[in-house]
Amino acid sequence: MKQVDLTADKQMAMLADRYSQRADAYDGLWSPIIRPVGERLIAHLPLSSTTKYVIDIGTGAGALLPAIERSAPSAVIVGVDRSQGMLRLAKKKHSTPLALMDVQKLALPANRFEVAVVAFVLFHLPFPERCLAEVNRVLQPGGAVGTVTWGSENEPLASATWDEELQEAGAQVIGLPAVDNRTCCDSSQKMTTLLEQADFVTIKVWTESIEHRWRSEDHFDYQVRMNSRLRLQSLDVEDREACLRRVRDRLSDADDEHYVYRGEVFMATAFKADPRVGNQ
Ligand SMILES: C[S@@+](CC[C@H](N)C(=O)[O-])C[C@H]1O[C@@H](n2cnc3c(N)ncnc32)[C@H](O)[C@@H]1O
């Protein structure tokens, strides 16, 4: 991956643009794989008693909004994200208030929300601690936050074939290390420290596993439209077609085991201290 010296702000803007370009593919092909994890996190949050405001931080295409709505039927649910394209898709499907915003600097009043969901977002931030400090600011005393971040992942063998062929073809993509920041939050200890530093209390962190067996044609589609999209675009038409042919050839007799994805996530819940009940 080509490394270019870009400011963190520029990398955030490029990430938002990448999400916008791939919004449909994300929503159709990747979101169904990770959404159950976000839904399980939601089940751990005190949403049933929530009657006012809930916020979905980095809501993307709004994949978790239906589950939040089901759990907190009397609350107003607000979604924020930095990608226009993801929000556009969310707006097509949901009538909840949605706003374009950097989650490290929330243009929202303090002490407003009862629950905040931060699913698959913190590792995209140059300063995840700023996001959690902002979440703490906008939560009411005693309000709850739930987070999900990535641990280790084992990509399917078929993905390695894509990587090899793209490299062989000379495909390039500009790396965005400031917003591909998985090491910020890939352990229980790191998540506990981040939440403590943002003044959260009663922190619980646990790990869960995801396994997904791709259908070969869905995996191909996912690579073309999402994961390998930029690298394919960096090739001229002829090289791109040749690369796709080679991938198809090499994977033509690949068995189901080539399409198994396994990932580990860290889930956390925590609360904003409430001086009235002395939990600080
Ligand atoms: C992996 S998606 C997760 C979306 C959703 N939470 C879900 O679980 O499906 C990450 C989302 O974070 C958003 N994001 C990344 N950096 C952001 C930032 N600085 N401010 C707001 N949103 C951001 C992206 O635009 C993207 O929609």
The ligand as an SDF file (V2000), in Angstrom:
LIG
                    3D

 27 29  0  0  0  0  0  0  0  0999 V2000
  -17.6370    0.3650   10.0490 C   0  0  0  0  0  0  0  0  0  0  0  0
  -18.8170    1.6590    9.8360 S   0  0  0  0  0  0  0  0  0  0  0  0
  -19.9440    1.3290   11.1850 C   0  0  0  0  0  0  0  0  0  0  0  0
  -21.3220    1.8770   10.9190 C   0  0  0  0  0  0  0  0  0  0  0  0
  -22.3790    1.4690   11.9640 C   0  0  0  0  0  0  0  0  0  0  0  0
  -22.0310    1.9320   13.2990 N   0  0  0  0  0  0  0  0  0  0  0  0
  -22.5820   -0.0170   11.9570 C   0  0  0  0  0  0  0  0  0  0  0  0
  -22.3570   -0.6640   12.9900 O   0  0  0  0  0  0  0  0  0  0  0  0
  -22.9820   -0.5450   10.8980 O   0  0  0  0  0  0  0  0  0  0  0  0
  -17.9100    3.0610   10.4340 C   0  0  0  0  0  0  0  0  0  0  0  0
  -18.6610    4.3650   10.2830 C   0  0  0  0  0  0  0  0  0  0  0  0
  -17.9340    5.3730   11.0050 O   0  0  0  0  0  0  0  0  0  0  0  0
  -18.0030    6.5730   10.2670 C   0  0  0  0  0  0  0  0  0  0  0  0
  -16.8990    7.4550   10.6940 N   0  0  0  0  0  0  0  0  0  0  0  0
  -15.5820    7.2380   10.5700 C   0  0  0  0  0  0  0  0  0  0  0  0
  -14.9030    8.2870   11.0560 N   0  0  0  0  0  0  0  0  0  0  0  0
  -15.8150    9.1880   11.4960 C   0  0  0  0  0  0  0  0  0  0  0  0
  -15.7370   10.4590   12.1120 C   0  0  0  0  0  0  0  0  0  0  0  0
  -14.5510   11.0280   12.3730 N   0  0  0  0  0  0  0  0  0  0  0  0
  -16.8780   11.0880   12.4330 N   0  0  0  0  0  0  0  0  0  0  0  0
  -18.0740   10.5240   12.1660 C   0  0  0  0  0  0  0  0  0  0  0  0
  -18.2230    9.3110   11.5890 N   0  0  0  0  0  0  0  0  0  0  0  0
  -17.1060    8.6420   11.2620 C   0  0  0  0  0  0  0  0  0  0  0  0
  -17.8800    6.1190    8.8280 C   0  0  0  0  0  0  0  0  0  0  0  0
  -18.3090    7.1160    7.9290 O   0  0  0  0  0  0  0  0  0  0  0  0
  -18.7380    4.8630    8.8310 C   0  0  0  0  0  0  0  0  0  0  0  0
  -20.0580    5.1430    8.4920 O   0  0  0  0  0  0  0  0  0  0  0  0
  1  2  1  0
  2  3  1  0
  2 10  1  0
  3  4  1  0
  4  5  1  0
  5  6  1  0
  5  7  1  0
  7  8  2  0
  7  9  1  0
 10 11  1  0
 11 12  1  0
 11 26  1  0
 12 13  1  0
 13 14  1  0
 13 24  1  0
 14 15  1  0
 14 23  1  0
 15 16  2  0
 16 17  1  0
 17 18  1  0
 17 23  2  0
 18 19  1  0
 18 20  2  0
 20 21  1  0
 21 22  2  0
 22 23  1  0
 24 25  1  0
 24 26  1  0
 26 27  1  0
M  CHG  2   2   1   9  -1
M  END
$$$$
